[in-house]
């Protein structure tokens, strides 16, 4: 296993990390087997979240008995205020059955919430207080919007130690900003390394990220020991050949007309639909086998794909020329409305 230092955190981590979303598909016993296999394969970075239902709890149970100290443990919260974040930190500590969390992240921070989170009474205050109290070690942020990532890296580099952003063969819109983050000593973490399950050649996908030069670690979701073995066996130090780069180009061409990169340029929808999130939930249901979890998240949205009035405003703004109206019809078929 290849290791690296995660930016200015100083944490020594495996370049292949563990994404905790699929924990929701298994039970506590399988989670324990996963943790044991991670140790065997040298994977020492675990990512989960308050929003991943049972993920924190199952991980906490599985890490008891001496395994906790073998991992760099990261979680995250959607809290935006100090009070909400204080509450979530305590819940995470209880769920994970630990006295400290190595990295606590502001989860999915959009551009509109940045000033609130870092301002007076914002969630960042709770994180700094928790760090001073020894409850967390480091502070990071995750984002899906390239515009939000740019603001965070350019204007808040002195407050954050890591950034997590989608990065894979078909989602490289954050490349320049991620390169800047590394220049500033911010650790970079690639979420969605397999593009939400859309990339079938997992070895090529993971090696592409490693070869990018802008990512410290990647966190593919793994729901079985076999998936741990598969991902941990990839030689991340091997450079891509000309033939492999050509295959990457072919994948982009294949998915480029039907793949949402969650850039947000389609917004605002006149009917209030959060278009990228609708696509994301449908992808979780279709690709990750998380139909129940995705349906709950979809139901909680104020507006759904079936609310589309076919005005086409989004398609005029989409830089990738996606047939968004047709794609929303597909989402509505997945969830029934």
C-alpha positions in Angstrom: 0.0 0.0 0.0 1.2 3.5 -0.9 1.1 6.2 1.8 1.2 9.9 1.8 0.9 12.9 4.2 -2.5 14.5 4.1 -1.6 18.1 3.6 -0.9 20.2 6.6 -2.7 17.8 8.9 0.5 15.8 9.1 -1.6 12.6 9.1 0.1 9.7 7.4 -2.6 8.0 5.4 -3.0 5.3 2.7 -3.6 6.7 -0.7 -6.5 4.2 -1.0 -9.1 5.1 1.7 -12.4 3.5 2.7 -15.7 5.2 1.9 -18.4 4.4 4.4 -21.6 4.9 2.4 -22.0 1.1 1.6 -21.9 0.3 5.3 -25.6 1.0 5.2 -26.1 -2.1 3.0 -24.5 -4.5 5.4 -24.7 -5.4 9.2 -22.3 -4.9 12.1 -20.7 -8.3 11.6 -19.8 -7.6 8.0 -18.5 -4.2 9.0 -16.1 -5.9 11.5 -14.8 -8.2 8.7 -14.3 -5.1 6.5 -12.3 -3.4 9.2 -10.1 -6.5 9.7 -9.5 -6.8 6.0 -8.6 -3.1 5.7 -5.9 -3.7 8.4 -4.6 -6.7 6.5 -4.4 -4.7 3.3 -2.8 -1.6 4.8 -5.8 0.8 4.3 -5.8 3.1 7.3 -8.2 5.9 6.3 -12.0 5.6 7.0 -14.5 8.2 5.9 -18.1 8.3 7.1 -20.8 10.9 7.9 -23.6 11.7 10.2 -26.0 11.5 7.3 -25.0 7.9 6.4 -27.7 6.5 8.8 -26.1 3.5 10.5 -22.6 3.9 9.1 -21.1 5.7 12.1 -22.7 3.3 14.6 -21.7 0.1 12.8 -18.2 1.4 12.4 -18.0 2.3 16.1 -18.9 -1.2 17.1 -16.6 -2.7 14.6 -13.6 -0.7 15.7 -13.8 -1.7 19.3 -11.2 -4.2 20.7 -8.1 -2.4 19.5 -8.9 -1.6 15.9 -9.7 2.1 16.4 -6.0 3.1 16.8 -5.1 1.5 13.5 -7.1 4.0 11.6 -7.3 7.7 10.7 -11.0 8.2 11.3 -13.0 11.0 9.5 -16.6 11.9 9.5 -18.7 14.9 8.6 -21.9 16.9 9.4 -24.3 19.0 7.4 -24.7 21.3 10.5 -24.4 24.9 9.6 -24.7 26.6 13.0 -22.5 26.3 16.1 -25.2 24.7 18.2 -26.1 22.1 15.5 -22.4 21.2 15.0 -21.8 20.9 18.7 -24.6 18.4 18.9 -23.4 16.4 15.9 -19.8 16.2 17.1 -21.1 14.6 20.4 -23.3 12.2 18.5 -20.4 11.2 16.2 -18.2 10.5 19.2 -20.8 8.3 20.8 -21.7 6.5 17.6 -18.0 5.9 16.8 -17.3 4.9 20.4 -14.1 7.0 20.5 -12.7 9.8 22.5 -11.5 11.7 19.4 -12.1 11.9 15.7 -9.0 12.6 13.5 -10.8 14.7 10.9 -14.2 16.3 11.1 -15.6 17.9 8.0 -18.2 20.4 7.0 -20.4 18.2 4.7 -21.5 19.3 1.2 -20.9 23.0 1.7 -22.6 25.1 -1.0 -21.5 28.6 -2.0 -24.5 30.1 -0.3 -23.7 28.7 3.1 -20.0 29.5 3.3 -20.3 32.9 5.0 -22.8 31.5 7.5 -20.7 28.5 8.4 -17.5 30.6 9.0 -19.2 33.6 10.4 -20.3 34.4 14.0 -22.3 31.5 15.5 -21.5 29.3 12.5 -20.5 25.6 12.6 -16.8 26.4 12.2 -16.8 27.9 15.8 -17.9 24.5 17.2 -15.2 22.7 15.2 -12.4 25.0 16.5 -13.7 24.6 20.0 -13.8 20.8 19.6 -10.3 20.8 18.3 -9.0 22.9 21.2 -10.8 20.4 23.6 -9.1 17.4 21.9 -12.3 16.0 20.6 -11.2 16.3 17.0 -7.8 16.6 15.4 -8.3 18.5 12.2 -11.0 20.4 10.2 -12.0 19.8 6.6 -14.7 20.6 4.2 -16.5 18.7 1.4 -18.2 20.3 -1.6 -19.9 19.4 -4.9 -19.8 22.8 -6.5 -16.7 23.9 -8.3 -17.5 27.5 -7.4 -17.8 26.7 -3.7 -14.5 24.8 -3.9 -12.8 27.8 -5.5 -14.0 30.2 -2.8 -13.0 27.8 0.0 -9.5 27.2 -1.3 -8.8 30.8 -2.3 -10.4 32.6 0.7 -10.5 30.1 3.6 -7.2 28.2 3.2 -6.1 29.4 6.7 -9.1 27.8 8.3 -9.4 24.4 6.6 -6.9 21.6 6.4 -8.5 19.3 3.8 -11.0 19.5 1.0 -13.0 16.6 -0.5 -14.4 17.0 -4.0 -15.7 14.7 -6.8 -12.8 13.7 -9.0 -12.7 10.9 -11.5 -12.2 10.2 -15.2 -15.4 12.2 -16.2 -15.3 14.7 -13.4 -12.1 16.7 -13.4 -13.6 20.2 -13.3 -11.9 20.8 -10.0 -8.4 20.0 -11.2 -6.9 23.6 -11.2 -8.4 24.5 -7.8 -7.3 21.2 -6.3 -3.8 21.8 -7.5 -4.0 25.2 -5.8 -5.2 23.6 -2.6 -2.1 21.3 -2.6 0.1 24.3 -3.1 -1.4 25.9 0.0 -0.9 22.7 2.0 -4.5 21.7 2.0 -5.0 17.9 1.8 -7.1 16.8 -1.2 -9.5 13.9 -1.0 -11.4 12.4 -4.1 -14.9 11.4 -3.5 -16.9 9.5 -6.2 -13.8 7.9 -7.7 -15.9 5.6 -9.7 -18.4 8.4 -10.6 -21.2 7.0 -8.5 -20.7 3.5 -10.1 -20.8 4.8 -13.6 -17.2 3.7 -14.3 -16.9 0.0 -14.9 -13.1 -0.2 -15.2 -12.4 0.4 -11.6 -8.6 -0.2 -11.9 -8.2 2.4 -14.6 -10.5 4.8 -12.7 -8.4 4.6 -9.5 -5.1 4.8 -11.3 -6.3 7.8 -13.2 -6.9 9.7 -10.0 -3.6 8.7 -8.5 -1.8 9.9 -11.7 -3.6 13.2 -11.7 -1.1 15.0 -9.4 -3.9 16.9 -7.6 -5.3 14.2 -5.2 -3.7 12.9 -2.0 -6.2 10.1 -1.3 -9.3 8.6 -2.8 -12.2 7.0 -0.9 -14.2 4.4 -3.0 -17.1 2.9 -1.2 -16.5 -0.7 -0.2 -19.2 -3.1 1.0 -17.4 -6.4 1.1 -14.0 -7.8 1.9 -13.7 -8.7 -1.7 -14.1 -5.1 -2.8 -11.4 -4.2 -0.3 -9.0 -6.7 -1.8 -9.9 -5.5 -5.3 -9.2 -1.9 -4.6 -6.2 -2.4 -2.4 -4.5 -4.5 -5.1 -4.4 -1.6 -7.5 -0.9 -0.3 -8.2 -1.5 3.4 -7.7 2.1 4.3 -8.5 1.9 2.8 -12.0 1.8 5.6 -14.7 -0.9 5.5 -17.3 0.1 4.3 -20.8 -0.9 6.1 -24.0 -3.5 3.3 -24.6 -5.0 3.8 -21.1 -5.2 7.5 -21.6 -7.0 6.9 -24.9 -9.5 4.6 -23.0 -10.1 7.4 -20.5 -10.9 9.7 -23.4 -13.3 7.1 -24.8 -15.1 6.9 -21.4 -15.5 10.6 -21.4 -17.1 10.6 -24.8 -19.4 7.8 -23.9 -20.7 9.3 -20.7 -20.3 13.0 -21.6 -23.7 13.4 -23.0 -25.6 11.5 -20.3 -23.6 12.2 -17.1 -24.3 14.9 -14.6 -21.2 16.4 -13.2 -23.1 18.4 -10.5 -21.5 21.7 -11.6 -24.8 23.5 -10.7 -24.9 25.6 -13.9 -28.4 24.4 -14.6 -29.7 26.2 -11.5 -32.0 27.8 -10.6 -34.9 25.7 -11.8 -38.0 27.8 -12.2 -39.9 25.1 -10.4 -37.5 24.7 -7.5 -36.0 21.3 -8.4 -32.5 20.6 -7.2 -31.6 18.9 -10.4 -28.1 17.5 -9.6 -29.3 16.1 -6.3 -32.2 14.3 -8.0 -29.8 12.7 -10.4 -27.5 11.8 -7.5 -30.2 10.0 -5.5 -31.3 8.0 -8.5 -27.8 7.0 -9.1 -27.5 5.8 -5.5 -30.6 3.7 -6.0 -29.5 2.2 -9.3 -25.8 1.8 -8.9 -25.1 1.5 -5.1 -28.0 -0.8 -4.2 -29.2 1.9 -1.7 -32.7 2.1 -2.9 -34.3 2.6 0.6 -31.8 5.2 1.7 -31.9 7.1 -1.6 -35.8 7.0 -1.5 -35.8 8.6 2.0 -33.4 11.3 0.8 -35.4 11.9 -2.3 -38.7 12.1 -0.4 -37.2 14.7 1.9 -36.5 17.0 -1.0 -39.0 19.9 -1.4 -39.3 19.4 -5.1 -38.9 16.2 -7.2 -38.1 15.2 -10.7 -41.8 14.6 -11.5 -42.4 18.4 -10.8 -40.5 19.3 -14.0 -42.7 21.4 -16.3 -40.4 20.8 -19.3 -39.6 24.5 -19.7 -36.0 23.6 -20.8 -34.3 26.5 -19.0 -31.8 24.2 -17.4 -30.8 22.6 -20.7 -29.9 26.1 -22.1 -27.5 26.6 -19.2 -25.9 23.1 -19.1 -22.3 23.4 -20.3 -22.3 19.7 -21.2 -25.5 19.7 -23.3 -27.3 17.2 -21.2 -30.9 16.2 -22.1 -31.9 17.2 -18.5 -35.7 16.9 -19.1 -35.4 13.4 -20.4 -33.0 12.5 -17.5 -35.5 13.9 -15.0 -38.2 11.7 -16.5 -35.9 8.8 -15.8 -35.5 9.8 -12.2 -39.2 10.1 -11.8 -39.6 6.5 -13.1 -37.0 5.3 -10.5 -38.9 6.8 -7.5 -42.5 6.8 -9.0 -42.9 10.6 -8.8 
